């Protein structure tokens, strides 16, 4: 790769971020910045933060989760409860010339690394703090999700209890917003010399999303609540169908052409036309397809039940429909979508083993930068503190011994 190509695929090269974090949102933000070329130094308390042993674990107890969200970072540990340790990390955050002075954290309420304390040491500080709620109170993805309506419209139509989604979507969106905000703040500082104080409440990410996608607006303007739909698609025709051998497919018909292809595939064209006449419906219209989704699903279901998964896949492949077979994680891991995808490359992760790990999902000028290993906890403490703030190796050793004795 030429220097120009390397520069294009690492647009944040030369930027240094100190991350004091745990769990999902902030570590994801740091890893995303690292994948774009920034040097990210994760700081943990001695022994690790609360997520150091988070599941899933290997059979030997190593956290697959921790290594998954900390790939490509440097790791520093310090006694964050002691004034000496706090002063050390404050110096680290505010050091580094024009490349440094950036803190990413979800550890709120700590005066020693607040914006006020650190900006007094470095006025052009970029300080991003992820909060639970805008008032500073705590929240996690699961509680934010409960408070924003989504579990009450998730799950089967006849299910009475709330259903949480498995993916921590608010954490993920929050992490990506955080990475975007820091990138924008770097751009602003480069242009003006000014720092930024950025607050990013997890709950506000969820509320903004609910508003942007129309869930809240629908309740405000139309005074109605989105119903539970199971695997149906709101406002469109879509759902799951199961074949003779148990293979299940998600099929979505967004356009009139998609719907025509579905009726041709299932040999139901004449019946569907008769149904449209009987209901005074226009199935070229997405609203009518949605309103009559249950009876339409009933018409299409026999064709799927009469064919195997392989036959269904072959039939769907010859149409314009959007579809995919439901797969387990094991099936996905063995699929060419992973094994032959340049997004993934072999990674020999200490403590975990060798596996195919994803780099950044963005491809810049046709190139995916490969994933880099996650550090061992505290692996870079001596080198980082020596090189960035000039602390001698004996001083580092002495401070760590003192912390261990406390």
VENFEN-V882173 format. One record per residue. N is the residue number from 1. PHI is phi as a letter, one per 40 degrees, with the letter a starting at -180 (* if undefined). OMEGA is omega in radians with two decimals (* if undefined). D_LAST is the distance of its C-alpha to the last C-alpha in Angstrom with 2 decimals. Layout:
N & PHI & OMEGA & D_LAST
N & PHI & OMEGA & D_LAST
//
This chain:
1 & * & -3.14 & 49.30
2 & c & 3.12 & 50.51
3 & c & 3.11 & 48.40
4 & c & 3.11 & 50.14
5 & c & 3.13 & 49.38
6 & c & -3.14 & 45.71
7 & c & -3.12 & 45.54
8 & c & -3.10 & 47.25
9 & c & 3.07 & 45.00
10 & b & -3.02 & 41.81
11 & c & -3.14 & 42.74
12 & b & 3.08 & 39.18
13 & d & -3.10 & 38.63
14 & g & 3.09 & 37.08
15 & c & 3.14 & 35.04
16 & b & -3.11 & 31.23
17 & b & 2.98 & 29.21
18 & b & -3.07 & 25.47
19 & b & 3.01 & 24.71
20 & b & -2.90 & 21.75
21 & a & 2.96 & 22.94
22 & a & 3.11 & 23.26
23 & g & -2.86 & 26.25
24 & b & -2.90 & 29.76
25 & d & -3.10 & 31.12
26 & c & 3.06 & 28.77
27 & d & 3.09 & 28.19
28 & c & 3.11 & 31.98
29 & c & 3.13 & 32.60
30 & c & 3.14 & 30.41
31 & c & 3.11 & 32.12
32 & c & 3.09 & 35.50
33 & c & 3.10 & 34.90
34 & c & 3.14 & 33.83
35 & c & 3.11 & 37.02
36 & c & 3.00 & 39.00
37 & h & -3.13 & 37.63
38 & c & 2.96 & 34.65
39 & c & -3.09 & 31.51
40 & b & -3.14 & 28.78
41 & b & 3.10 & 25.10
42 & c & 3.13 & 22.98
43 & b & 3.11 & 19.41
44 & b & 2.97 & 16.95
45 & c & 3.08 & 13.29
46 & d & -3.10 & 11.39
47 & g & 3.08 & 13.23
48 & g & 3.08 & 16.07
49 & c & -3.02 & 17.55
50 & c & -3.08 & 19.50
51 & b & -3.01 & 22.44
52 & c & 3.12 & 21.05
53 & b & -3.06 & 22.74
54 & c & 3.09 & 25.58
55 & c & 0.10 & 29.04
56 & c & 3.14 & 31.31
57 & b & 2.95 & 29.71
58 & c & 3.09 & 31.36
59 & c & 3.13 & 32.26
60 & c & 3.05 & 29.23
61 & g & 3.10 & 26.87
62 & c & -3.08 & 26.48
63 & c & 3.03 & 26.79
64 & c & 3.11 & 30.24
65 & c & -3.04 & 29.54
66 & c & -3.13 & 26.51
67 & c & -3.12 & 28.44
68 & c & -3.07 & 31.54
69 & b & -3.12 & 30.22
70 & b & 3.13 & 28.22
71 & c & 3.03 & 30.97
72 & g & -3.12 & 31.46
73 & c & 2.89 & 28.18
74 & c & -3.11 & 25.57
75 & b & 3.08 & 21.97
76 & b & 3.02 & 18.96
77 & b & 3.13 & 15.34
78 & a & 3.06 & 12.70
79 & c & -3.03 & 9.61
80 & c & 3.08 & 12.16
81 & c & -3.09 & 10.29
82 & c & 3.07 & 9.54
83 & d & 3.14 & 12.83
84 & c & 3.12 & 12.67
85 & c & 3.11 & 12.50
86 & c & 3.11 & 15.14
87 & c & 3.14 & 17.26
88 & c & -3.10 & 17.22
89 & c & 3.04 & 18.54
90 & c & 3.10 & 20.91
91 & c & 3.14 & 22.38
92 & c & -3.12 & 22.77
93 & c & -3.01 & 24.61
94 & c & 3.13 & 26.90
95 & c & 2.93 & 27.64
96 & g & 3.09 & 30.30
97 & g & -3.08 & 33.56
98 & c & -3.13 & 36.06
99 & c & -3.00 & 34.51
100 & c & 3.12 & 31.12
101 & g & 3.12 & 30.05
102 & b & 3.08 & 29.95
103 & b & 3.02 & 27.25
104 & b & -3.10 & 27.75
105 & a & 2.92 & 25.46
106 & b & 3.09 & 25.68
107 & c & -3.02 & 22.37
108 & c & 3.06 & 24.12
109 & g & 3.12 & 23.28
110 & b & -3.05 & 20.48
111 & d & -3.02 & 21.78
112 & c & 3.05 & 20.00
113 & b & 3.03 & 21.98
114 & c & 3.09 & 25.03
115 & c & -3.11 & 28.42
116 & c & -3.10 & 28.80
117 & c & -3.05 & 25.67
118 & c & 3.14 & 26.30
119 & c & 3.02 & 30.08
120 & c & 3.10 & 29.76
121 & c & -3.12 & 28.34
122 & a & -3.04 & 30.85
123 & c & -3.13 & 33.94
124 & c & -3.13 & 35.15
125 & d & 2.92 & 32.01
126 & b & -2.99 & 32.72
127 & b & 3.10 & 30.32
128 & b & -3.12 & 30.87
129 & b & 3.05 & 29.05
130 & c & 3.14 & 29.98
131 & b & 2.99 & 30.13
132 & c & 3.10 & 31.11
133 & b & -3.08 & 33.91
134 & c & 3.13 & 35.42
135 & c & 3.11 & 34.33
136 & g & 3.12 & 30.64
137 & c & -3.02 & 30.27
138 & c & 3.06 & 28.83
139 & a & 3.03 & 31.10
140 & b & -3.07 & 31.19
141 & d & -3.05 & 34.21
142 & c & 3.13 & 35.30
143 & c & 3.06 & 35.39
144 & c & 3.13 & 36.97
145 & c & 3.14 & 39.55
146 & c & -3.03 & 40.42
147 & c & -3.03 & 40.92
148 & b & 2.94 & 43.24
149 & g & -2.97 & 46.03
150 & c & 3.14 & 45.83
151 & c & -3.14 & 45.11
152 & c & 3.01 & 48.28
153 & b & 3.14 & 50.46
154 & b & 3.09 & 48.85
155 & h & -3.11 & 50.29
156 & c & -3.07 & 53.74
157 & c & -3.08 & 56.26
158 & c & -3.12 & 56.69
159 & c & -3.04 & 53.00
160 & c & -3.04 & 51.96
161 & c & 3.06 & 48.16
162 & c & 3.13 & 45.88
163 & b & 3.08 & 44.99
164 & c & 3.00 & 41.91
165 & c & -3.07 & 42.29
166 & c & -3.10 & 40.14
167 & c & 3.10 & 39.36
168 & c & -2.91 & 36.63
169 & c & -3.12 & 39.20
170 & c & 3.03 & 37.66
171 & c & -3.10 & 34.40
172 & c & 3.11 & 36.55
173 & c & 3.14 & 38.80
174 & c & 3.12 & 35.94
175 & c & 3.13 & 34.32
176 & c & 3.03 & 37.68
177 & c & -3.13 & 38.34
178 & c & 3.11 & 35.01
179 & c & 3.12 & 35.95
180 & c & -3.11 & 39.40
181 & c & 3.11 & 38.15
182 & c & 3.10 & 35.93
183 & c & 3.11 & 38.88
184 & c & 3.14 & 41.14
185 & c & 3.06 & 38.75
186 & c & 3.10 & 38.66
187 & d & 3.14 & 42.45
188 & c & -3.13 & 42.57
189 & c & 3.10 & 40.31
190 & c & -3.07 & 42.38
191 & c & -2.99 & 45.51
192 & b & -3.03 & 44.49
193 & g & -3.09 & 41.31
194 & c & 3.03 & 39.80
195 & c & -3.13 & 36.51
196 & a & 2.97 & 36.17
197 & b & -3.02 & 34.11
198 & b & 3.02 & 34.55
199 & b & -3.09 & 33.69
200 & b & 3.12 & 34.53
201 & c & 3.11 & 34.41
202 & d & -3.13 & 34.67
203 & c & 3.14 & 37.15
204 & c & 3.05 & 39.35
205 & c & 3.14 & 39.61
206 & c & -3.14 & 40.98
207 & c & 3.10 & 43.25
208 & c & 3.13 & 44.63
209 & c & 3.12 & 45.38
210 & c & 3.09 & 47.10
211 & c & -3.10 & 49.17
212 & c & -3.12 & 50.01
213 & c & 3.04 & 51.21
214 & g & -3.12 & 53.40
215 & c & -3.14 & 51.77
216 & c & -3.13 & 51.19
217 & c & 3.11 & 54.36
218 & d & 3.12 & 56.45
219 & c & -3.12 & 55.21
220 & c & -2.99 & 55.89
221 & c & -3.06 & 59.26
222 & c & -3.13 & 60.76
223 & f & 3.05 & 59.10
224 & b & -3.13 & 58.45
225 & b & 3.11 & 55.44
226 & d & -3.13 & 55.14
227 & c & 2.95 & 56.09
228 & c & -3.05 & 54.36
229 & b & -3.02 & 56.10
230 & g & 3.13 & 54.43
231 & c & 3.06 & 54.87
232 & c & -3.12 & 57.67
233 & b & -3.07 & 57.34
234 & c & 3.08 & 57.82
235 & g & -3.11 & 61.04
236 & b & 3.00 & 61.96
237 & b & 3.09 & 63.11
238 & a & 3.12 & 60.47
239 & i & -3.11 & 59.16
240 & b & 3.12 & 58.58
241 & b & -3.07 & 61.32
242 & b & -3.11 & 61.18
243 & c & -3.08 & 63.48
244 & c & -3.12 & 65.41
245 & b & 3.09 & 62.70
246 & g & 3.10 & 59.80
247 & c & -3.06 & 58.71
248 & b & -3.05 & 57.71
249 & b & 2.93 & 58.16
250 & c & -3.09 & 57.20
251 & b & -3.10 & 60.31
252 & b & 3.09 & 60.58
253 & b & -3.09 & 63.86
254 & c & -3.03 & 63.24
255 & b & 3.09 & 66.72
256 & c & 3.11 & 70.31
257 & c & 3.09 & 70.58
258 & d & -3.07 & 67.60
259 & c & 3.09 & 69.22
260 & c & 3.12 & 72.58
261 & c & 3.14 & 71.01
262 & c & 3.12 & 69.39
263 & c & 3.10 & 72.72
264 & c & -3.14 & 74.46
265 & c & -3.07 & 71.91
266 & c & 3.10 & 72.13
267 & f & -3.10 & 75.92
268 & b & -3.04 & 75.74
269 & d & -3.09 & 77.37
270 & c & -3.14 & 80.48
271 & c & 3.14 & 78.65
272 & c & 3.10 & 76.15
273 & c & 3.12 & 79.09
274 & c & 3.10 & 80.79
275 & c & 3.12 & 77.63
276 & c & 3.11 & 77.37
277 & c & -3.09 & 80.98
278 & c & -3.09 & 80.46
279 & c & -3.03 & 77.37
280 & f & -3.10 & 78.77
281 & b & 3.06 & 75.60
282 & b & -3.05 & 75.12
283 & c & 2.92 & 72.66
284 & c & 3.14 & 72.64
285 & c & -3.07 & 70.55
286 & c & 3.13 & 66.85
287 & c & 3.11 & 66.87
288 & c & 3.08 & 69.62
289 & c & 3.14 & 67.89
290 & c & -3.08 & 64.77
291 & c & -3.10 & 66.71
292 & b & -3.04 & 68.57
293 & c & -3.05 & 65.71
294 & c & -3.14 & 65.95
295 & c & 3.08 & 69.65
296 & c & 3.10 & 69.28
297 & d & 3.11 & 66.45
298 & c & 3.13 & 68.76
299 & c & -3.08 & 71.46
300 & c & -3.01 & 69.27
301 & d & -3.10 & 67.42
302 & d & 3.13 & 70.31
303 & c & -3.14 & 70.45
304 & c & -3.11 & 66.79
305 & c & -3.11 & 67.14
306 & c & -3.08 & 70.13
307 & b & 3.08 & 68.33
308 & c & 3.11 & 65.53
309 & d & 3.14 & 62.39
310 & c & 3.13 & 63.89
311 & c & 3.12 & 67.11
312 & c & -3.14 & 65.33
313 & c & 3.13 & 63.24
314 & c & 3.12 & 66.40
315 & c & -3.13 & 68.22
316 & c & -3.13 & 65.51
317 & c & 3.14 & 65.14
318 & c & -3.12 & 68.74
319 & b & 3.05 & 68.17
320 & c & -3.06 & 66.56
321 & c & 2.99 & 64.24
322 & c & -3.01 & 60.46
323 & a & 3.00 & 59.09
324 & a & 3.07 & 56.52
325 & c & 3.05 & 55.98
326 & c & -3.06 & 52.91
327 & b & 2.99 & 50.60
328 & c & 3.07 & 47.53
329 & c & 3.10 & 44.45
330 & c & 3.10 & 45.54
331 & c & 3.13 & 48.96
332 & c & -3.10 & 47.61
333 & c & -3.12 & 45.36
334 & c & -3.07 & 48.48
335 & c & 3.06 & 50.76
336 & d & 3.06 & 52.10
337 & d & 3.03 & 50.65
338 & b & -3.00 & 47.35
339 & c & -3.14 & 48.46
340 & b & -3.08 & 50.97
341 & c & 3.13 & 49.22
342 & c & 3.01 & 48.11
343 & c & -3.07 & 45.22
344 & b & 3.06 & 43.66
345 & a & -3.14 & 42.90
346 & c & 3.12 & 41.36
347 & b & 3.10 & 37.61
348 & c & -3.05 & 35.82
349 & c & 3.10 & 32.37
350 & d & -3.13 & 29.85
351 & g & -3.10 & 28.71
352 & b & -3.09 & 31.57
353 & h & -3.14 & 34.75
354 & c & -3.14 & 37.75
355 & a & 3.08 & 39.23
356 & c & -3.08 & 41.19
357 & b & 3.11 & 38.87
358 & c & 2.90 & 40.17
359 & c & 3.07 & 39.88
360 & c & 3.14 & 40.73
361 & c & 3.07 & 43.69
362 & c & 3.03 & 45.46
363 & b & -3.09 & 47.84
364 & b & -3.07 & 48.45
365 & f & 3.08 & 51.77
366 & g & -3.04 & 51.96
367 & b & 2.91 & 48.62
368 & c & 3.01 & 45.53
369 & c & -3.09 & 42.57
370 & c & 3.08 & 41.01
371 & c & 3.06 & 37.56
372 & b & -3.03 & 34.76
373 & c & 3.00 & 31.96
374 & c & -3.12 & 28.66
375 & c & 2.87 & 25.71
376 & c & -3.12 & 23.07
377 & d & 3.10 & 19.74
378 & g & -3.02 & 18.35
379 & d & -3.00 & 21.49
380 & b & -3.04 & 22.43
381 & d & -3.07 & 19.21
382 & c & -3.08 & 20.25
383 & c & -3.09 & 23.90
384 & c & -3.11 & 23.56
385 & c & 3.09 & 21.26
386 & c & -3.00 & 23.49
387 & c & -3.02 & 26.77
388 & c & -3.14 & 26.35
389 & b & 3.00 & 24.39
390 & g & 3.13 & 24.96
391 & c & -3.12 & 21.45
392 & c & 3.13 & 21.78
393 & d & 3.09 & 20.49
394 & c & 3.13 & 18.76
395 & c & 3.12 & 16.97
396 & c & -3.14 & 15.83
397 & c & -3.11 & 14.70
398 & c & -3.13 & 12.79
399 & c & 3.13 & 11.00
400 & c & 3.08 & 10.14
401 & c & -3.13 & 8.96
402 & c & 3.14 & 6.63
403 & c & -3.12 & 5.35
404 & c & -3.12 & 5.55
405 & c & -3.08 & 3.81
406 & c & * & 0.00
//
